[in-house]
Amino acid sequence: MKVIITGATGMVGEGVLIECLENKQVIEILSLSRKSCGMTHPKLKECLIPDFMNIEQYAKELSGYDACFYCAGVSSIGMDEEKFTKITYDTTLHVAKTLSQLNPDMVFTFVTGQGTDSTEHGKIMWARVKGKTENALMQLPFKGQYNFRPGFMKHFKEQKNVKTILKVVSWFFPILFPKQSLTLQEVGRAMIQVVNKGYSKNVLEIQDIKKLGKV
C-alpha cells in the first residue's frame, strides 16, 4: 500500500512512520508536513506545505494513495476553543475533504484520544472538538474512515520527537496501567490492518487498537 502520514515531526506521527518504514506491506510513504521529518529512506518522500489550508495546490503530489494516517495535532493546554477548533477541526476537515476528492478509494485514519466526546456537548473542550471532528470525518466519502482513541503510547527507542517527561513515564506507566497503554508499534500496525481488512467499528478504543496491532 501507499500511504500519506501527517504529523511525522511529532511523537505519534514519527512512531507511525517508523512502523510503516519497517512494515513490508507499505511500499511508499509520503510525509505531509510543514517541515522535514529529518529521515531518509527509499520508501519515503516528503511534501512540505506551509499552510494545510492550501493543500489543494498540491493535488498532483497527493494523488494515487491508498491511505492517510492523520497524526497531526496540538495539545489544548493554554489554548482557547476557537484556536483549537481551527487547528483540530477546520484544518483536519479541509485536508480530509481534499484527499477524499483526489483518492476516492482511500482509507483515512484520525488520531483523537481516549475520552473523546461523540455527543459534542460535554464539559471538556478538547473532547468536544475532537468528537465533532470524528463525526464530520465519518460523513466523508472515503472507502473507510477510522478514528483511533489511544491512551498512553510508548514510543520506539529510536524516536527523536519525544518529550523528556514521556521518556520517564514510559518506564513505569505501561506496567502500572497496562489496560490504558499502547505502543506506537501497535498503533501503526492497527492502522495498516484497517486499510487491509477494515474493522467493525469506526471508532477504535484502546482494546480495539491492541487487537489489531498484535505483534
C-alpha positions as CSV (number, residue, x, y, z in Angstrom):
1,M,0.0,0.0,0.0
2,K,0.9,3.6,-0.5
3,V,0.3,5.9,2.5
4,I,0.3,9.5,3.5
5,I,1.3,10.4,7.0
6,T,0.7,13.8,8.7
7,G,2.5,14.8,11.9
8,A,5.7,12.9,11.4
9,T,7.6,15.7,13.3
10,G,5.5,14.8,16.4
11,M,5.7,11.7,18.6
12,V,2.7,9.9,17.3
13,G,3.3,10.6,13.6
14,E,7.0,9.7,14.0
15,G,6.2,6.4,15.6
16,V,3.6,5.5,12.9
17,L,6.2,6.5,10.2
18,I,8.8,4.2,11.7
19,E,6.4,1.3,11.7
20,C,5.4,2.0,8.1
21,L,9.1,2.1,7.1
22,E,9.7,-1.3,8.7
23,N,6.4,-2.9,7.5
24,K,6.7,-4.8,4.2
25,Q,3.0,-4.1,3.4
26,V,3.8,-0.4,2.9
27,I,5.7,0.2,-0.3
28,E,5.6,4.0,-0.4
29,I,5.2,6.8,2.2
30,L,4.5,10.5,1.7
31,S,5.2,12.6,4.8
32,L,2.9,15.6,4.6
33,S,4.1,18.3,6.9
34,R,5.2,21.9,7.4
35,K,8.8,20.9,7.9
36,S,11.0,17.9,7.2
37,C,10.8,14.9,9.4
38,G,14.6,14.6,9.1
39,M,14.6,11.0,7.9
40,T,15.8,9.4,4.7
41,H,14.6,6.0,3.3
42,P,14.0,4.5,-0.1
43,K,10.3,4.3,0.6
44,L,9.9,7.8,2.0
45,K,9.1,11.0,0.2
46,E,8.1,14.4,1.6
47,C,5.6,17.1,0.6
48,L,6.2,20.3,2.6
49,I,3.2,22.6,2.9
50,P,3.5,25.8,4.9
51,D,-0.3,26.1,5.3
52,F,-2.5,23.0,5.2
53,M,-5.5,25.2,4.2
54,N,-3.9,25.5,0.8
55,I,-3.4,21.7,0.3
56,E,-5.4,21.7,-2.9
57,Q,-2.5,23.3,-4.6
58,Y,-0.6,20.1,-4.2
59,A,-3.1,17.8,-5.9
60,K,-0.6,16.1,-8.2
61,E,1.7,15.1,-5.3
62,L,-1.2,13.9,-3.1
63,S,-2.9,11.6,-5.7
64,G,-2.6,7.9,-6.0
65,Y,-2.5,6.9,-2.3
66,D,-4.4,4.1,-0.5
67,A,-4.5,5.6,2.9
68,C,-3.8,8.7,5.1
69,F,-2.7,8.3,8.7
70,Y,-3.6,11.7,10.1
71,C,-1.4,12.0,13.2
72,A,-1.0,15.8,13.2
73,G,-2.4,17.7,16.2
74,V,-1.7,20.0,19.1
75,S,-2.3,20.0,22.8
76,S,-5.3,22.0,24.0
77,I,-3.4,23.2,27.1
78,G,-3.4,27.0,27.2
79,M,-5.4,27.3,24.0
80,D,-8.9,28.7,23.6
81,E,-11.6,26.8,21.9
82,E,-11.7,28.9,18.8
83,K,-8.0,28.4,18.0
84,F,-8.1,24.7,19.0
85,T,-11.1,24.2,16.7
86,K,-9.3,25.9,13.8
87,I,-6.4,23.5,14.1
88,T,-8.2,20.3,15.1
89,Y,-11.5,20.6,13.2
90,D,-11.1,23.1,10.3
91,T,-7.7,22.1,9.2
92,T,-8.3,18.4,9.5
93,L,-11.6,18.5,7.6
94,H,-10.0,20.6,4.8
95,V,-7.2,18.1,4.3
96,A,-9.6,15.2,4.5
97,K,-12.1,16.6,2.0
98,T,-9.3,17.4,-0.4
99,L,-7.9,13.9,-0.1
100,S,-11.3,12.2,-0.5
101,Q,-11.7,14.0,-3.8
102,L,-8.3,13.1,-5.1
103,N,-8.3,9.5,-3.8
104,P,-11.9,8.2,-3.6
105,D,-10.7,4.7,-2.7
106,M,-8.6,6.0,0.3
107,V,-8.9,4.8,3.9
108,F,-8.5,7.8,6.3
109,T,-7.5,7.3,10.0
110,F,-7.5,10.1,12.5
111,V,-5.8,10.0,15.9
112,T,-8.0,11.5,18.6
113,G,-7.7,10.4,22.2
114,Q,-9.3,8.3,25.0
115,G,-12.3,10.2,26.3
116,T,-13.2,11.9,23.1
117,D,-16.8,13.2,23.3
118,S,-19.0,12.0,20.4
119,T,-22.0,14.0,21.7
120,E,-20.1,17.2,21.1
121,H,-21.8,18.7,24.2
122,G,-19.7,17.7,27.1
123,K,-17.8,20.0,29.5
124,I,-14.3,19.2,28.3
125,M,-13.3,21.4,25.4
126,W,-10.8,19.2,23.7
127,A,-13.1,16.2,23.9
128,R,-16.0,18.1,22.3
129,V,-13.9,19.4,19.4
130,K,-12.3,16.0,18.8
131,G,-15.8,14.4,18.8
132,K,-17.1,17.0,16.4
133,T,-14.1,16.2,14.1
134,E,-14.7,12.5,14.3
135,N,-18.3,12.9,13.5
136,A,-17.6,15.1,10.5
137,L,-14.9,12.8,9.1
138,M,-17.3,9.8,9.2
139,Q,-19.5,11.6,6.7
140,L,-16.9,12.0,4.0
141,P,-16.9,9.6,1.0
142,F,-13.8,7.6,1.9
143,K,-13.6,3.9,1.2
144,G,-13.1,3.6,5.0
145,Q,-12.7,6.1,7.9
146,Y,-11.5,5.1,11.3
147,N,-10.9,7.2,14.5
148,F,-8.2,6.0,16.9
149,R,-8.6,6.8,20.6
150,P,-5.4,5.7,22.2
151,G,-4.4,6.1,25.8
152,F,-0.7,6.4,26.8
153,M,1.5,5.4,23.9
154,K,5.1,4.1,24.4
155,H,7.5,5.3,21.8
156,F,10.1,3.4,19.7
157,K,13.6,3.6,21.1
158,E,14.9,5.4,18.1
159,Q,12.4,8.2,18.1
160,K,13.6,11.8,18.5
161,N,10.4,13.7,18.9
162,V,9.6,12.6,22.4
163,K,9.4,14.9,25.4
164,T,11.6,14.0,28.4
165,I,8.7,13.6,30.8
166,L,7.2,10.9,28.4
167,K,10.5,9.1,28.3
168,V,10.5,8.9,32.1
169,V,6.8,7.9,32.4
170,S,7.2,5.2,29.7
171,W,9.3,3.1,32.1
172,F,6.5,2.5,34.6
173,F,3.1,3.6,33.2
174,P,2.6,0.5,31.0
175,I,3.4,-1.7,34.0
176,L,1.1,0.1,36.4
177,F,-1.7,0.7,33.9
178,P,-1.5,-2.0,31.1
179,K,-5.1,-1.5,30.0
180,Q,-4.6,2.2,29.4
181,S,-1.3,1.8,27.5
182,L,-0.3,1.0,23.9
183,T,2.9,1.0,22.0
184,L,3.3,3.1,18.8
185,Q,4.1,-0.1,17.0
186,E,0.6,-1.4,17.9
187,V,-0.9,1.9,16.7
188,G,0.9,1.8,13.4
189,R,0.2,-1.9,12.8
190,A,-3.5,-1.3,13.6
191,M,-3.7,1.5,11.1
192,I,-2.2,-0.8,8.4
193,Q,-4.6,-3.5,9.3
194,V,-7.7,-1.3,8.9
195,V,-6.5,-0.4,5.4
196,N,-6.1,-4.1,4.5
197,K,-9.1,-5.6,6.2
198,G,-11.3,-2.9,7.6
199,Y,-12.9,-3.1,11.0
200,S,-16.4,-3.5,12.5
201,K,-16.2,-0.1,14.2
202,N,-15.4,3.4,13.0
203,V,-14.2,4.4,16.5
204,L,-11.4,2.3,17.9
205,E,-10.7,2.4,21.6
206,I,-7.6,1.0,23.3
207,Q,-8.6,-2.6,23.2
208,D,-9.6,-2.4,19.6
209,I,-6.2,-1.0,18.7
210,K,-4.4,-3.7,20.7
211,K,-6.4,-6.4,19.0
212,L,-5.5,-5.1,15.5
213,G,-1.9,-4.2,16.4
214,K,-0.8,-7.5,17.9
215,V,2.8,-8.4,17.0
